[in-house]
Amino acid sequence: MKPRALIFTKRVLPASNTFVASQGNALSDFEPVYIGLRHDPSGRSLIDGSSTCILQDYTRFPGLARAMLDGLQRLSPAWRDALTDHQAVILHAHFGKGGYYCSPIAGALDLPLLTTFHGSDITQRDRLSYGRRHRETVFDRSERIIAVSKFIEGKLIEAGCPADKVLRHYIGIDTRFFSPGQQKRERPTILFVGRLIEQKGCQYLLQAMKTINRELPDAELLVAGYGSYEATLRRAAEDLRNVSFLGAQNRGEVRELMAEAWVTCLPSIRMARGNEEGLTTVAVESQAVGTPVVGFETGGVPEAVADQKTGLLCREKDVDALADRLLQVLRSPRLRDELASNGIARVNDLFCISKQTRKLEEIYHSVL
């Protein structure tokens, strides 16, 4: 039997955490056991067939058990025993707060702890539920701190994480699933995929659509996702032509939309409280299917998209430049083909999930 790795996310498993499932499912030397504080059915199908161990199943008072873990680092005895029964050899927490929750688990089960930081869990300024105190605990108790990009690596060291503990590691995507081959739409098509929140910047894309409506009247924009900012975005789109809000899309639907689009737009911004992209999976997936990316050069985006080679980037919130770069790609088949070809090759080289997970397992073995 393969040694087991406990893979922690706060909820098991949000649909937005496809990268966690992809990485865990790609393990070959270890068997993943997905653990967390409570169930989330939205992405549960991503880990069908895998073992789970979830706190709320082992207590009559899950709210109190979570509060004890959060406030006092006290682990529920029943959950501790259930986790022990899996006889795991390593514990891998996703997100900074996840590492904090896992600190007492690692101690109780005598397991080495690795924590992956993804983005706002290190870029965001302190808030009531998560701040410097939590990060310091994670830095101290984790054997290794994994940064999903060079940008996040720098932020971790700035925040006081010992440099000798930090490893940059790209998670990667399933390049067999996200692969080129689908026919493009007849009309010039821009795709936005992501949560409909202010940070993802769809509002700037809608502003750019005013120019695109005028310069390229046939062009359409497809917005795939859901979130608290949706009503605001719909109001902003009322005077625009050819804008469709598609709502939440599953993994297969996202792949199809990406493959059919002419270009994917990634206008993410920096928020006042520090939220910023770590390394956007959307950009990598889009390039993998042969669709170039246009976006703002924020956070780890320039690591995911090679400007002028696999996509076109511009300064954050520069709507005129965003519209110009989108029009460049939409108007030039030669440019689209060149960016697409380069993007496919770069993703296969740097972001193939099987290659990257082998590297992750090397990290596991080195810790063990």
C-alpha positions as CSV (number, residue, x, y, z in Angstrom):
1,M,0.0,0.0,0.0
2,K,1.2,3.5,-0.8
3,P,2.0,5.9,2.0
4,R,-0.8,8.4,2.6
5,A,-0.6,12.1,2.4
6,L,-3.2,14.2,4.2
7,I,-4.3,17.1,1.9
8,F,-6.0,19.9,3.8
9,T,-8.4,22.6,2.6
10,K,-10.8,24.4,4.9
11,R,-13.7,23.0,3.0
12,V,-13.8,19.7,1.1
13,L,-13.9,20.7,-1.7
14,P,-14.9,24.0,-3.3
15,A,-15.3,24.0,-7.1
16,S,-12.8,26.9,-7.2
17,N,-10.1,24.6,-5.7
18,T,-9.7,22.4,-8.8
19,F,-5.9,22.9,-8.6
20,V,-5.9,21.1,-5.2
21,A,-7.8,18.1,-6.6
22,S,-5.6,18.0,-9.7
23,Q,-2.4,18.0,-7.7
24,G,-3.6,15.4,-5.2
25,N,-5.1,13.2,-7.8
26,A,-1.8,13.2,-9.8
27,L,0.2,11.8,-6.9
28,S,1.8,8.5,-7.9
29,D,4.0,7.6,-4.9
30,F,1.4,8.7,-2.3
31,E,-2.3,8.1,-1.7
32,P,-4.2,11.4,-1.0
33,V,-6.6,11.7,1.9
34,Y,-8.6,14.9,1.6
35,I,-9.2,16.5,5.0
36,G,-10.9,19.7,6.2
37,L,-13.3,21.4,8.6
38,R,-16.5,20.9,6.7
39,H,-18.1,19.6,3.5
40,D,-18.5,21.6,0.3
41,P,-20.3,19.5,-2.4
42,S,-19.6,22.1,-5.2
43,G,-16.3,20.4,-6.1
44,R,-16.7,17.0,-4.5
45,S,-16.9,15.2,-7.8
46,L,-13.3,16.3,-8.5
47,I,-12.1,13.9,-5.8
48,D,-14.6,11.0,-6.2
49,G,-13.1,7.7,-5.1
50,S,-10.6,9.3,-2.8
51,S,-10.7,9.0,1.0
52,T,-11.8,12.0,3.1
53,C,-11.7,12.8,6.8
54,I,-13.8,15.9,7.7
55,L,-14.1,17.5,11.2
56,Q,-17.9,18.0,11.1
57,D,-18.4,14.3,10.7
58,Y,-16.7,13.6,14.1
59,T,-18.4,16.1,16.4
60,R,-21.9,17.1,17.5
61,F,-20.8,20.7,17.7
62,P,-18.7,21.5,14.6
63,G,-18.9,25.3,15.2
64,L,-17.4,24.9,18.7
65,A,-14.7,22.4,17.4
66,R,-13.7,24.9,14.7
67,A,-13.6,27.7,17.2
68,M,-11.3,25.7,19.5
69,L,-9.0,24.9,16.6
70,D,-8.9,28.5,15.4
71,G,-8.7,30.3,18.7
72,L,-6.8,27.9,21.0
73,Q,-5.1,25.4,18.5
74,R,-7.0,22.6,20.3
75,L,-7.8,19.6,18.2
76,S,-11.0,17.6,18.6
77,P,-10.1,14.2,20.1
78,A,-12.5,12.3,17.9
79,W,-11.2,13.9,14.7
80,R,-7.6,13.4,15.9
81,D,-8.3,9.7,16.3
82,A,-10.0,9.5,12.9
83,L,-7.0,11.2,11.2
84,T,-4.6,8.9,13.1
85,D,-6.4,5.8,11.7
86,H,-5.4,6.8,8.2
87,Q,-1.7,6.2,9.1
88,A,-0.5,9.1,7.0
89,V,3.2,10.0,6.7
90,I,2.9,13.7,5.7
91,L,0.5,16.6,6.0
92,H,0.1,19.1,3.2
93,A,-2.0,22.3,3.9
94,H,-3.3,24.6,1.2
95,F,-3.4,28.3,2.0
96,G,-1.8,30.1,4.9
97,K,-4.8,29.8,7.3
98,G,-4.9,26.1,6.3
99,G,-1.3,25.8,7.6
100,Y,-2.4,27.4,10.9
101,Y,-5.3,24.9,11.3
102,C,-2.9,22.0,10.5
103,S,-0.3,23.0,13.1
104,P,-1.9,21.2,16.0
105,I,-2.7,18.2,13.7
106,A,0.9,17.9,12.7
107,G,1.9,18.0,16.4
108,A,-0.8,15.5,17.5
109,L,0.0,13.0,14.7
110,D,3.8,13.7,14.7
111,L,3.7,14.5,10.9
112,P,5.9,16.8,8.9
113,L,3.8,19.8,7.7
114,L,4.1,21.5,4.3
115,T,2.0,24.6,3.6
116,T,1.3,26.0,0.1
117,F,0.6,29.8,-0.1
118,H,-1.4,30.8,-3.1
119,G,-2.0,34.5,-3.2
120,S,-4.0,36.7,-0.9
121,D,-3.1,34.4,2.0
122,I,0.3,36.3,2.0
123,T,-0.4,39.5,0.1
124,Q,-3.4,40.6,2.0
125,R,-2.9,42.8,5.1
126,D,-3.9,41.6,8.5
127,R,-7.6,41.2,9.3
128,L,-9.5,39.8,12.3
129,S,-9.7,36.2,11.1
130,Y,-6.1,35.9,9.7
131,G,-3.0,37.9,10.1
132,R,0.6,38.0,11.2
133,R,0.1,35.8,14.3
134,H,-1.3,33.0,12.1
135,R,1.5,33.3,9.5
136,E,4.2,33.3,12.1
137,T,2.8,30.0,13.5
138,V,2.8,28.5,10.0
139,F,6.3,29.7,9.3
140,D,7.6,28.2,12.5
141,R,5.8,24.8,12.4
142,S,6.0,24.0,8.7
143,E,9.0,22.0,7.4
144,R,8.7,23.6,4.0
145,I,6.7,26.6,2.7
146,I,5.7,26.2,-0.9
147,A,5.1,29.3,-3.0
148,V,3.0,28.9,-6.2
149,S,5.1,31.6,-8.0
150,K,8.2,33.7,-7.7
151,F,6.0,36.6,-6.8
152,I,4.6,34.8,-3.8
153,E,8.0,33.6,-2.8
154,G,9.1,37.2,-2.6
155,K,6.0,38.1,-0.5
156,L,6.7,35.3,1.9
157,I,10.3,36.4,2.5
158,E,9.2,40.0,2.9
159,A,6.7,38.8,5.6
160,G,9.5,37.1,7.6
161,C,9.4,33.5,6.4
162,P,12.9,32.0,6.6
163,A,14.3,31.9,3.1
164,D,15.7,28.4,3.6
165,K,12.2,27.1,4.1
166,V,10.6,28.6,1.0
167,L,10.4,26.6,-2.3
168,R,8.8,27.9,-5.5
169,H,6.7,25.3,-7.1
170,Y,4.2,25.6,-9.9
171,I,1.2,23.4,-9.3
172,G,0.5,22.8,-12.9
173,I,-2.6,21.7,-14.8
174,D,-3.8,18.5,-16.5
175,T,-2.5,19.0,-20.0
176,R,-4.3,15.9,-21.3
177,F,-7.6,17.4,-20.3
178,F,-6.7,21.0,-21.3
179,S,-5.4,20.3,-24.7
180,P,-5.8,22.0,-28.1
181,G,-8.0,20.8,-30.9
182,Q,-11.4,22.4,-30.8
183,Q,-12.8,24.6,-33.5
184,K,-12.9,28.4,-32.8
185,R,-16.2,30.3,-32.9
186,E,-17.1,32.1,-36.1
187,R,-17.4,35.5,-34.4
188,P,-14.4,37.1,-32.7
189,T,-14.9,36.0,-29.1
190,I,-13.3,37.2,-25.8
191,L,-13.7,35.0,-22.7
192,F,-13.6,36.0,-19.1
193,V,-13.5,33.1,-16.6
194,G,-13.4,33.8,-12.8
195,R,-15.2,34.7,-9.7
196,L,-17.3,37.9,-10.2
197,I,-15.6,39.9,-7.6
198,E,-13.9,43.3,-7.8
199,Q,-10.3,41.9,-7.7
200,K,-10.8,39.9,-10.9
201,G,-11.3,43.2,-12.8
202,C,-14.1,42.3,-15.2
203,Q,-15.3,45.9,-14.8
204,Y,-12.2,47.1,-16.7
205,L,-12.9,44.6,-19.5
206,L,-16.4,45.9,-19.8
207,Q,-15.0,49.4,-20.1
208,A,-12.7,48.2,-22.8
209,M,-15.7,46.6,-24.6
210,K,-17.0,50.1,-25.4
211,T,-14.0,50.6,-27.7
212,I,-14.3,47.1,-29.0
213,N,-18.0,47.5,-29.8
214,R,-17.1,50.5,-31.9
215,E,-14.0,49.1,-33.6
216,L,-15.0,45.5,-34.1
217,P,-18.9,45.4,-33.9
218,D,-19.1,41.6,-34.4
219,A,-16.9,40.8,-31.4
220,E,-18.6,39.2,-28.4
221,L,-17.7,38.8,-24.7
222,L,-18.6,35.7,-22.7
223,V,-18.4,36.1,-18.9
224,A,-18.3,32.7,-17.1
225,G,-18.5,32.8,-13.3
226,Y,-20.5,33.9,-10.4
227,G,-19.9,36.1,-7.3
228,S,-21.0,39.1,-5.2
229,Y,-20.0,41.6,-7.9
230,E,-22.4,40.2,-10.6
231,A,-25.2,42.8,-10.3
232,T,-22.6,45.6,-10.6
233,L,-21.1,44.1,-13.7
234,R,-24.5,43.5,-15.3
235,R,-25.4,47.1,-14.8
236,A,-22.1,48.1,-16.4
237,A,-22.9,45.9,-19.4
238,E,-26.4,47.3,-20.0
239,D,-25.2,49.7,-22.7
240,L,-22.9,47.3,-24.4
241,R,-23.5,44.9,-27.3
242,N,-22.8,41.2,-27.5
243,V,-22.0,40.6,-23.8
244,S,-23.4,37.4,-22.3
245,F,-23.2,36.3,-18.6
246,L,-23.1,32.5,-18.5
247,G,-23.0,31.9,-14.8
248,A,-21.0,29.1,-13.1
249,Q,-19.5,26.6,-15.4
250,N,-18.1,23.2,-14.6
251,R,-14.6,22.1,-15.6
252,G,-15.6,20.6,-18.9
253,E,-17.7,23.6,-19.8
254,V,-14.7,25.9,-19.0
255,R,-12.4,23.9,-21.2
256,E,-14.9,24.1,-24.1
257,L,-15.4,27.8,-23.7
258,M,-11.6,28.4,-23.6
259,A,-11.0,26.2,-26.6
260,E,-13.6,28.0,-28.7
261,A,-12.7,31.6,-27.7
262,W,-10.2,33.7,-29.7
263,V,-8.7,35.2,-26.6
264,T,-9.1,35.0,-22.8
265,C,-8.9,38.2,-20.8
266,L,-7.4,38.4,-17.4
267,P,-7.8,41.9,-16.0
268,S,-7.1,41.2,-12.3
269,I,-6.1,44.1,-10.1
270,R,-4.4,44.8,-6.8
271,M,-6.9,45.5,-4.0
272,A,-6.3,48.2,-1.3
273,R,-6.0,45.5,1.4
274,G,-3.3,43.7,-0.6
275,N,-5.3,40.9,-2.5
276,E,-3.4,40.0,-5.6
277,E,-3.1,37.0,-8.0
278,G,-0.5,34.5,-7.0
279,L,-0.4,32.5,-10.3
280,T,-3.6,32.3,-12.1
281,T,-4.7,28.8,-13.3
282,V,-7.1,30.3,-15.8
283,A,-4.3,31.8,-17.8
284,V,-2.4,28.5,-17.9
285,E,-5.4,26.5,-18.8
286,S,-6.3,28.9,-21.6
287,Q,-2.8,28.8,-23.1
288,A,-2.9,25.0,-22.9
289,V,-5.9,24.7,-25.2
290,G,-4.3,27.2,-27.7
291,T,-6.1,30.4,-26.7
292,P,-3.8,33.5,-26.0
293,V,-4.3,35.6,-22.9
294,V,-4.5,39.4,-22.7
295,G,-4.5,41.0,-19.2
296,F,-3.0,43.2,-16.6
297,E,0.6,42.6,-15.4
298,T,-0.3,42.2,-11.7
299,G,1.0,39.7,-9.1
300,G,2.2,36.4,-10.6
301,V,0.4,36.9,-14.0
302,P,3.7,37.7,-15.8
303,E,4.9,34.3,-14.7
304,A,1.8,32.6,-16.1
305,V,1.8,34.6,-19.3
306,A,5.0,35.5,-21.2
307,D,4.3,39.0,-22.6
308,Q,4.6,39.2,-26.4
309,K,5.3,35.4,-26.6
310,T,2.2,33.6,-25.2
311,G,0.0,36.7,-24.7
312,L,-0.1,40.4,-24.3
313,L,0.0,42.3,-21.0
314,C,-0.4,45.9,-20.0
315,R,-0.4,48.1,-17.0
316,E,-3.1,47.6,-14.4
317,K,-6.3,49.4,-15.0
318,D,-5.2,50.8,-18.3
319,V,-8.4,50.3,-20.2
320,D,-7.3,51.9,-23.4
321,A,-4.2,49.6,-23.6
322,L,-6.4,46.6,-22.7
323,A,-8.8,47.3,-25.5
324,D,-5.8,47.9,-27.9
325,R,-4.2,44.6,-27.1
326,L,-7.5,42.7,-27.3
327,L,-8.1,44.2,-30.7
328,Q,-4.6,43.3,-31.9
329,V,-5.2,39.6,-31.1
330,L,-8.7,39.6,-32.5
331,R,-7.7,41.2,-35.8
332,S,-4.6,39.2,-36.5
333,P,-4.8,35.5,-37.3
334,R,-1.1,35.3,-37.6
335,L,-0.5,36.8,-34.1
336,R,-3.1,34.5,-32.6
337,D,-1.5,31.5,-34.1
338,E,2.0,32.5,-33.0
339,L,0.9,33.2,-29.4
340,A,-1.1,30.0,-29.3
341,S,1.8,27.9,-30.5
342,N,4.2,29.4,-28.0
343,G,1.6,29.1,-25.2
344,I,1.0,25.4,-25.7
345,A,4.8,24.7,-25.7
346,R,5.4,26.8,-22.6
347,V,2.6,25.2,-20.6
348,N,3.8,21.7,-21.5
349,D,7.3,22.7,-20.4
350,L,6.5,24.5,-17.1
351,F,3.0,23.6,-16.0
352,C,2.3,20.0,-16.9
353,I,0.6,18.5,-13.8
354,S,2.3,15.1,-14.1
355,K,5.8,16.7,-14.3
356,Q,5.1,19.2,-11.5
357,T,3.6,16.6,-9.2
358,R,6.7,14.4,-9.6
359,K,8.7,17.4,-8.4
360,L,6.2,17.8,-5.5
361,E,6.8,14.2,-4.5
362,E,10.5,14.8,-4.5
363,I,9.8,17.5,-1.9
364,Y,7.7,15.1,0.1
365,H,10.5,12.5,0.0
366,S,13.2,15.0,1.0
367,V,11.1,16.1,4.0
368,L,10.5,12.4,5.0
